[in-house]
């Protein structure tokens, strides 16, 4: 199988594009178990693209139980270098209205139950995560959403909460005082794992609600989230198609593609066979021959 440069992680409806051809499903085994679902491959405007339903088809995984490590590892196995993460989120700012899209530049991890690294005992790495989203790819994604007519904002801090419940009013007001701009449940640890896998990761965050802080708007509900996402599916698909069509003009070596350089601290002589097997394709190019 030839390498797949671009992947989209998001809802299962994203790959229902009329221009997607030669669609097939592939099952990828990983040291972290199976991904959320089979990966859908298709040809879009002459390029093979991978689509991965984050929660599985039928939405069977909670934000906490999404197999983030397996998902990113599987995409790395396919050769993916660029990841578009499509996410639903709440707005913590008046100007970010439901129906708008935000391309965040920063991430605040407020989850409590998730592992955020591929690395561990016998193989330790400290990746610089000052800029967890790929600045280069985020600009490309912003331009694509604007090009297809979306109301889009560039920049902002995305706080990830554990879920699956929505915020209390006290939490929502606190997050606003902290300077957070949008809120969701799945971007951490997905963005950090993509960075360790040396993928350029950018997030297309679709505003579905005002969380529960807004005094004149209804509190967030599942029905509200689903309704807005369905409206925005065509927008997301159009932006993805534009990115694929223009790939020859923007694809290149971004900072994220060398994120692991100088990050591995463990003495090579102390790296166990089990640890090497665990990270596999993630760190192979930085490890001495076994």
N, C-alpha and C positions, 0 to 999 in steps of 0.2 A: 504494500500500500504506500502511495506517495504521501509525503508529509502534508499535513493540514496546517496552514499558517494561522488561520483566524478561527476563533470559536466564540459562540454566544452562549452565555449561561443566563437562563431566565425561565419564564413561563412556557408551558408546553405548546402554546399557540403561536409562538414566534416563528416556528419553522413552517407554518402553513402558508407559505408564499406561493403565489401563482407562477412565479418565474423560477422556482426551485426545481431542478431536474435531477434525474438519476439518484433518487433518494434511496438510501439503505441504512440499516441499523447495524451497529457494531457493539459487541460486548467486550469490554476490556477488563482483564483481571489486574488487580493491584495488591501490593503488600498490605493495604489498608482496607481490603474487602471490596465489594462491588460499589460502583458509583450509584448515584441516585436512580439512574435508569440507563437503558441502552443509549448510546450516543448516536444521534441522527446525523448522517453525512449527506450532503447534497451539493449539486453544482449550481452556483448562482453567478450569472454573468461570466461564465467561463472559469470560475474558481471553485475548488472544493472547500466547503465551509462545514464546521461542526456545530451542532446545537445540542445542548445538554439541559434537560428540564431539571432545575435546581431541586424542586420538591418531589420529583418523580411525577409521571403522568397520573392524574387523578389526585394530586397533592397529598401524598401519603407520608411525607416527612415533615415534622415540626422544624422550626428554625434551629433548634438545638440538635436534633437528630439528623439533619442533613449531613451526609458523609463528605464533608468538605475536602478532607485529605485525599480520599479516593477520587473525587471529581477532578481535582487539579492534577493529581498524578496521572489519571487516565488521559487527560488532555495533553500533558507533557509527553506521554508515550506516543501520541499521534503526531508530535512535532509542533504543537501549537506555540506561537510566539506572541500573539496578540489576543487579548480576551476583552470582549464587551460584556459587562455584567448589567443586565436589565433588572431593576429592582423597583418595588413599590415602597414609597416612604411617606411619612407625615411631614408637614411643614411646621417649623418653629419660628417662622418669620412671615409677617403680613404680606410682603412682596412676593413670596413664593406661593402662588395660588394653585389650588387643585386644577389639574390639567396641564400645568407647566412641567418642564423637565429641568433638573439641576444636574450639572456635571461637577461633582464635589472634588475638592482639592485636598481635603484633610479628613482624617478618620479618628474617631474616639471610641475605643473599645470598652463598653460598659457591660459586657457579658460576664458571666460568672462560672460557667460550666464547660467551657470549650478549650481544647488544645489549639494553640495558634502557631505551631511549628511542626515541620517534618523531623526536626532534629531532637536528639535526646541523649540518654546515657550511651557512652562509648563513641559518640560522634556529635560534638557540640559546635554550633554555628551561631554567630551573632550578626544578623543582617541589619544594615542601616535602614530604618523605616521612617526616616524623617519626612519623606514624601511617599506615602504608601501607594498612591495612584500614580500612574505614568503621566508625567506632565505633557510629554509630546503626544501621546495617544489621546489624552483627555481633550487637548485642543482640537485634534482631528475629529473626535466624536462631537464636540460642541459645534464645530463648523458644519458637520453633516446634519445634525438635528435642525440647525438654523436654515440650512439649505433647503430642507424639505418642508419648511413652514412651521416648525414647532416654536413655541415660546420657551426659550431656553436661557438658563442662567449659568454662568461659568464661575466656579469656585464656591467655597463654603465647606463647613465642617459637618460631617455625617456621623452621628452617634448611633452605635449599634447596641440595642438592648437585648436581653436574653429571650423575652417572649415566653410562650406564645401569647400571653395576655398583652393588651395594650397598656399604655402608661396610666398611672393615677394622675389626677390633676396636680398634686403636689410635685410629682416627678417631672411632669411636663413643664411647669413653671420654673423648676430648678434647672432643667436642661437649658431653658432659654437664658436664665441668668448666667449660666456657665459660658454662654457664647455659642452654643450649638445652633445649627441652621436647619438641619433635616434629621429625621429619625427613622430607623428601620431595624430589621432583625437578622439580616443575613450577610452583611458586607464584611463583618469580622466573624471568623478568621479568613474568609475567602480571599480578601485582598492580600493579606500577609503571606498566605501559602502560595499565591500566584507570584508574589515578589520573590520568595525563596526558590520557586521553580523558574525564575528568570523570564517571566512573561510580562509583557507590557499590558497592564490591567487598567481599564477605565470603566467608570460606572455611569450608566444612563438611569438616573433616579427619577421616577415618575411620581409627582406629587398627587396623592389621592385624597388628602384630608388635612385639617389643621390640628391633628392629634386631639388633645382635650383642653388646650389652654385658651382657645379663642372664645370670647364671651358671646359673640353673636352668630357663631357657626355651630352646626350640630357636632356632637362628639363622634369620633371615628367608629365605624362599624365595618364588619366584613362586607356587607352589601355595598357600602360606599366605596371601599377599596376595589372590589371586583368591577363595579360599574365604570369607574374611571379608567381602570386598566384595560377594559375591553374597548373603550373609546380610543385609548392611546396605542393599541396594538398596531394599527395601520401606520401610525407615525413611527413607531420603533422599527417596523419592517422596512419602511422607506429609508430611514437613516442607515440601517444596516446595509441595504442594497447600494446606497450611494457610497458607503465606505468601501464595499467590495469593488464597485465599478471604478473607483479612483485609486485603487491600491498601488498601482504602479507609480503614482506620483508622490505617495507619502511613506511607503514602507521603507524601513531602514533599521539601523542599529540604534536602539534607544538605551537610556541609562539602565533600565530594568534588566536588560539582556545580559548584564554582567554583575548582577546584584550579589552573587555569592563570592565574587573575587575577593580574596583576603578575609572572608568571613568565617572560615572554618578554623577553630582554635585547637582542636584535639590533635595531639601528636599522632602522626600517621601509624606509628608502631602500636598505638593503643586502640586503634579502631577495630572493633570486632567484626567478624564475618556477618553476624546478625545485624549490626548497625549498617554495614554496607548494603546488605540486602534490603533493609528498610528504606533507605533513601534512593537506592537504585538510580533511575534516570535523572533524578533531581540534581545529584552532585557528582556524577561519574567523571565529568571532565576535570574536576578539581582534585580527584583522589589518585594516589599512585597505584600502579598495577597491583592487584592482590596476589 
